[in-house]
Amino acid sequence: MEITLPWSGAEMPDKYAKYAPQENTRDGFPIVSFPFDIKDAPVDTQYFAWSLLDYDAVPVGGFIWIHWVAANLPADVMQIPENASQSGALDFIQGRNANAGAMVHNQDPLINQHYVGPQPPDKTHDYTLTLYALDSALPLKQGFWYNDFRRALRNRVLATAQVEIPARS
């Protein structure tokens, strides 16, 4: 299985991250999700799920920053369009990102239960997009937490794919 990104070069385009134009932000958070394509999923795949995590946030804040977590996208969808997180164009559920946690405690579900783009404070960070091919839907509801997502993945993953996406500070 493979994830392909539509831009040239390694870095995430600014419009999905820290330097997003105002129309791509909400309360200063970049909220327009980037597009990506899925290739060569296993034949038995029924659903997809994914996470976008910032492991480079650990030295800055002490923990991995969750930017996006999604589940239960039907397997016949192989193209995730720009702004899929906010647009409602695809049928899938989204979990809470790190902005929902007690440290930030953002109350806006358009921010805390959708994609929130990279905003690295110190240097360019690498963001890990992990895609999971699943044999069945995950027993989760909109607004789930990442720990519940991890547990729900057990014994359902047919294949995974990862890509590292740098975003500038």
C-alpha positions in Angstrom: 0.0 0.0 0.0 1.2 3.5 -0.8 0.3 7.1 0.0 1.0 9.7 -2.6 1.0 13.4 -2.1 0.2 15.8 -5.0 2.8 18.5 -4.5 6.3 18.7 -5.8 9.2 18.8 -3.4 9.2 17.4 0.1 7.7 20.2 2.2 4.0 20.5 2.9 2.6 23.6 1.0 2.1 26.6 3.3 -1.6 26.7 2.6 -2.1 23.6 4.8 0.2 24.7 7.6 1.5 27.6 9.7 1.6 30.1 6.9 -1.9 29.3 5.5 -3.8 32.3 4.1 -6.5 33.6 6.5 -9.3 32.0 4.5 -7.7 28.6 5.3 -7.7 29.2 9.0 -10.1 29.4 11.9 -9.1 31.4 15.0 -5.5 31.3 13.8 -5.4 27.5 13.2 -4.8 26.1 9.7 -7.8 23.9 9.1 -7.8 23.1 5.3 -6.6 19.5 5.1 -4.2 18.4 2.4 -5.1 16.0 -0.4 -3.6 12.5 -0.8 -4.1 9.4 -2.8 -4.1 5.7 -1.7 -2.6 3.1 -4.0 -2.3 -0.7 -3.9 -4.5 -1.4 -0.9 -5.0 -5.1 -0.1 -8.0 -6.6 -2.0 -9.8 -7.4 1.3 -9.7 -3.8 2.5 -13.2 -2.6 3.7 -12.2 0.7 5.3 -9.3 3.1 5.7 -8.2 5.1 8.8 -5.3 7.5 9.3 -3.4 9.6 11.7 -1.1 12.6 11.3 1.3 12.9 14.2 4.2 15.2 15.1 6.9 13.3 16.9 9.1 16.3 16.7 6.8 18.0 19.2 8.1 15.8 22.1 11.2 18.0 22.9 9.0 21.2 22.6 5.9 20.1 24.6 6.7 16.8 26.1 4.3 14.6 24.0 3.4 13.7 20.5 1.1 16.2 18.9 -2.0 14.8 17.2 -3.0 16.8 14.1 -5.6 14.6 12.5 -7.1 11.2 13.2 -9.8 9.7 11.0 -11.5 6.4 10.5 -14.1 4.4 8.6 -13.5 5.8 5.1 -15.0 3.2 2.7 -12.3 1.3 0.8 -13.7 2.4 -2.6 -12.5 5.9 -2.0 -8.8 6.2 -3.0 -8.5 10.0 -3.3 -8.8 12.2 -0.3 -9.5 15.7 -1.7 -8.3 19.0 -0.3 -10.3 20.1 2.7 -11.9 16.6 3.2 -11.7 17.2 6.9 -14.1 20.2 6.9 -16.0 19.9 3.7 -18.1 16.8 4.4 -17.4 15.6 0.8 -16.5 12.1 2.1 -18.2 9.9 4.6 -15.8 9.2 7.5 -15.5 10.0 11.2 -12.8 12.1 12.8 -11.3 12.0 16.3 -10.1 14.7 18.6 -6.7 16.2 18.0 -4.2 17.5 20.6 -6.1 20.8 20.8 -8.9 19.0 22.6 -6.7 17.8 25.4 -6.5 19.4 28.8 -3.3 21.4 28.0 -5.0 23.4 25.2 -8.7 22.5 25.8 -10.0 24.2 22.7 -13.8 23.9 22.8 -14.5 24.4 19.0 -15.3 21.0 17.4 -14.3 22.5 14.0 -10.8 22.8 15.4 -10.5 20.0 18.0 -12.3 17.2 16.0 -10.8 17.9 12.5 -7.5 18.4 10.8 -5.4 21.2 12.3 -2.3 21.9 10.3 1.3 22.0 11.4 2.5 25.1 13.3 6.0 24.1 14.4 7.3 26.7 16.9 11.1 25.9 16.8 12.2 24.4 13.5 10.9 22.4 10.6 9.1 19.3 11.9 8.4 16.0 10.2 4.7 15.0 10.3 4.0 11.3 10.1 0.9 10.4 8.1 0.0 6.7 8.7 -2.6 5.0 6.7 -4.3 1.8 7.8 -6.2 -0.6 5.5 -8.9 -2.3 7.7 -10.9 -5.5 7.4 -13.9 -3.8 9.1 -15.2 -0.5 10.4 -13.8 0.7 13.8 -16.3 0.8 16.6 -15.9 4.5 17.2 -18.0 7.6 17.0 -17.3 11.2 15.9 -15.0 12.9 18.4 -13.2 9.7 19.6 -9.8 10.0 21.4 -6.6 8.7 19.9 -6.1 6.0 22.6 -9.5 4.5 21.7 -8.5 4.6 18.0 -5.3 2.7 18.8 -7.2 0.0 20.7 -9.8 -0.2 18.0 -7.2 -0.9 15.4 -6.1 -4.2 17.1 -6.8 -7.2 14.9 -8.3 -5.1 12.1 -5.3 -3.9 10.2 -4.5 -5.5 6.9 -1.7 -3.2 5.9 -0.1 0.2 6.7 1.7 2.9 4.8 3.6 5.9 6.1 5.0 9.1 4.7 7.0 11.8 6.5 5.9 15.3 5.6 8.1 18.2 6.6 6.5 21.5 7.4 8.5 24.7 8.0 8.5 26.8 11.2 
